[in-house]
Amino acid sequence: MSACIRVRIVYSGAVGYGRLGGVKQVMRGMMRTDAGLGVVFAPMVWSDVDDVIDEYDAMWGMHSSDPHVAEVSRLLSAYCVYHYIALSTGAEVARMNGRFLGVLMTRLPGRFPLFGEIGRCLEKTGAELDAGELGRKMLALVRERFDEELELENRSKVRDATQAEVELFIVSDVARGRGVGRGLWSRTMSYLRDADVKCFYLHTDSQCDVSFYDAHGMDCVVSHHSDARPSEKDEESATTGFSGPMGDEMFIYVGDPRRIRRTTKGRHHKESVQALRGEER
């Protein structure tokens, strides 16, 4: 994995931070710099969206020299990013010397959406993909995957046992060893604690480094083999090399932000975890 961490959670973003009320929440939304590493953390703004799409495409896109395939790949990545933004109520990005290094998007039910205009972008991009054979085929796979994730949530009843979700967590390859992922994660956990979140959840898959969540004391409550993936016998899919979000194994992790650990797997939210496992397995 390229330090990618596909999941789901959120702050109130660039527009919504002020609506949270209170000095602590507003101050958390302001730009902060890690003086030792030179990494700047700040609430996501609209001008960050293209950078997130580019990083998503670099990580999971169709790496092809064919201009048409490359165009479809960028559109698919845009569609996926718009999908996660539409679900989010906040997000934070990391940069160094102006270069985009990572993003973490989250969702808290009842909070204001991150960007109100994202619905139009999602609809427009979907229509552009539907206009071509390759785009239509790959879009159908992505939508099938999103439906699969929703079905897993419904079957496990994970939303009933949690108060927040991590939507998307990406850290660029060039950010390795700079504390970017750790910084985004720790700031999010602090925000969730301030919001009195007792348990949150996230989706991830075998394309990503799930050991990150194990090491931080989260529990995997759902493990599922996905059928929403291009078949190896599909010559076109094999040629395009589209991968994400398409890991063979899908997982749902839950955690308590008050008890998240850095390196040791802990026992937390035990009752909810056992209940979820009992429903799924």
C-alpha positions, 0 to 999 in steps of 0.5 A: 500500500502507498501509505493509503488508508481508506476509511471514513470520519470528519471535522466541520471543514473550512466552512463548517469549523466556525459553526461548531461553536467554542474556541477550542473547535475554531482554533483546531481548524486553523493552520498548524505547523509541525516545526520539527518536520515542516509539515503544515496541517490545515482544514481542507478548502475547495482548491485542495480538491484537485490535489486529492484527486491527483493523489488518489489517481496516482495511488489507485488509478489506471497507470496507462500510456493510452491517453483515453485510458488515462482520461477515464482513470482521472474521471474515475478518481474524481468520481470516487473523491467526490463520493467521499467528500459528499459523505464528509462533514470535514477534512484536513490536509497536510502540506510541505512547502506547498506540496500536497502530502495527505488528507483525512476526511471524516463524517459526524452525523448532524454536522454541515456538509463539507462542500455543498456544491459537490453533488453537482460535480459528482453528477457531472462526472458520472455522466461523463463516465457513462458517455463512453464504454470503458468509463461506463463499465468501470463506473459500474464496478465502483458503484457496485463496490460502494453498494457492497460497503453499504450492505456490510454496514447494514448487515453489521449494524455498525452505524448503530454502535458508532457516532462517527466515520472516517471517509477517506485517509490518504498519505502520499508516498513522498510523505513517508517518515515525515509524520504526516499520517500520524499527524492527521490521525492524532488531530482527528482523534483529538477532534473526535474526543472533543466531540464526545465520540465514544466509537467510530468506524471506517472501511478499508481493504486489502489494497491498504495497510490495515496494520496501521489500524491494528497498531493503533488499537482498533478492532476489525469487526467485519471481514468480507471477500468482495466480488466487485472487482474486475475479473482477471479474465476480463482482458480490458480490465487487466489492460487498464489496471484499475485497482481502487477502491477494489481490494479483494478483501473488505474490512470494517474497523471500529475504535474508541478515540479516547483509547487509541494507541500508537503501537499496541493493540488495545481492547476498547469498546468491547461490548460493541465489538462483540455485538458487531462480530456476533451479527456478522460472523 
